[in-house]
Amino acid sequence: MIKERIIETNDGILDESDVEMYNSYAKFMRDKGWYDIDLIIETGISSGDILEIGPGPGLVGLEIAKKLPNSNLIGYEISPAMIAVAEKNAMDYGINAKYMLGNAIEISFQNSSFDSVITSSSMHEWEDPIRVFNEIYRVLRPDGHYCITDLRRDVEPRRWNFVYNSTPEEVRYNLLASLNASYTKEEILNLLHKSDLKNAMVKNNFFTLCVYGIK
């Protein structure tokens, strides 16, 4: 039986020590290849103006920008401390990414501003997913692509144990909290149906789910 969802937070990670710990974990995830960068790109994400919602330390967007020449990456992040880390990581990558402070339930860009919208591991923290889905639709240009990836709460126990036990011990508590706050495919399909992204595709991966489509 799938456990009931436990809301984690909608404020992002604010404490500097927690931010640095998460940055180290994000690099661990990147180096393990667990962010599925190629799978994200294969959903249709291409060069052009890319908005990353909730980039945290920015590694997913930066890895994508590294693989997509002539892309212009902008991150929209709720935590000022995370923005500082993302800016440093962008400098290390040699990528001229920009990061802005804001809440994705009301994105401060005009309609049809981006060719692609991406987000990884932030959906479980959104206070109002339907509003964020609608904002993604609004800021996308016609025929623009979006890709949303996050943990899924109904991951098979043997797969979850593999990930959990492979993770640095100091971040396991936070990872468990994120898992408990994540959604199932059926829950996301229900939310999407009430939003402007009602035609989105949703698929389960090893221990994540992926929401993707075209405006």
Sequence and secondary structure as in RCSB ss.txt:
>XXXX:A:sequence
MIKERIIETNDGILDESDVEMYNSYAKFMRDKGWYDIDLIIETGISSGDILEIGPGPGLVGLEIAKKLPNSNLIG
YEISPAMIAVAEKNAMDYGINAKYMLGNAIEISFQNSSFDSVITSSSMHEWEDPIRVFNEIYRVLRPDGHYCITD
LRRDVEPRRWNFVYNSTPEEVRYNLLASLNASYTKEEILNLLHKSDLKNAMVKNNFFTLCVYGIK
>XXXX:A:secstr
         SS   SHHHHHHHHHHHHHHHHHTTT HHHHHHTT  SSEEEEES TTSHHHHHHHHHSTT EEEE
EES HHHHHHHHHHHHHHT   EEEE  GGG SS TT EEEEEEES GGG S HHHHHHHHHHHEEEEEEEEEEE
EBTT  HHHHHHHHHHS GGGHHHHHHHHHH B HHHHHHHHHTSTTTT EEEE SSEEEEEEE 
